[in-house]
Amino acid sequence: MVPWMWTLARTLPSTTQVSHWSTAWVGLDLMLAAGLLGTGVLLTRRDPRHGPVAAATGALLVADAWFDVVTAAAGADRALAVALAAGIEIPVAVLCGVLAARALPQVPSRGAASGHDRHDDPQVKAGWQSINGSTPDG
């Protein structure tokens, strides 16, 4: 990836004319709106599928903030882009990341900390008996 980024940095023009500029930005904003709405609806329904939607939406928000800032003209436009990124887009992206992380399935810890004694597990007892010929209790 690093060689590709280096190649792009050296070969891409500093400016360009884009024929579908407004379509690209409106499309990105539509994806953001759909992601935020989908995350909200699924979260309200306590549907665990809100996690992946929130993760994707957070990633889109970070990308949107980045491109807003780097494509803004110097001066007031860039100041507004930085303010929106720092005040809205990045904080909402962090919230989406937290929602996504909390939606991950919890892996139970092993041993007494989880409230589960391995010696009471029938599979462990059966395995212990086949190895040792006795139970872990004696």
C-alpha positions, 0 to 999 in steps of 0.5 A: 500500500505504501508504494502505491500511495507514494506513486499517487503522491508523485503522479496525481495532478494537484488540480483537476476538473471533475464532471460529476462533482455534485453527484459524488458529494450528494451520493456520499451524503445520501449514503451517510443519511441512510447509514445514520437512519439505519443505525438509529432504526436498528439501535431503537429496535435493539437489533444487533445488526446496528453494529456493522451499519454503525461501523460503516457509517463511522468510516464514511463520516471520517472519509467525508470529513477528510475530503471536506477539509482537503478539498475546501478552498483556503480561508473561510471555506476551509475553516468551516470544513474544519469546524464541521469535521471537529464539531460534528462529523468526527464526534458522530463517527466516534459514537458510531465506533463505540456503538459498533464495538458494543455490538460485538459479541461478548466472549466469556472469560475463562475460570472463576472470574466469569462465574463458571468453574471449569471443573463443573463443565461436563466436557471438562470432567469427561476429558479429565476422566479419559486422561487421568482415569479420575475426576478433578475432585479426587 
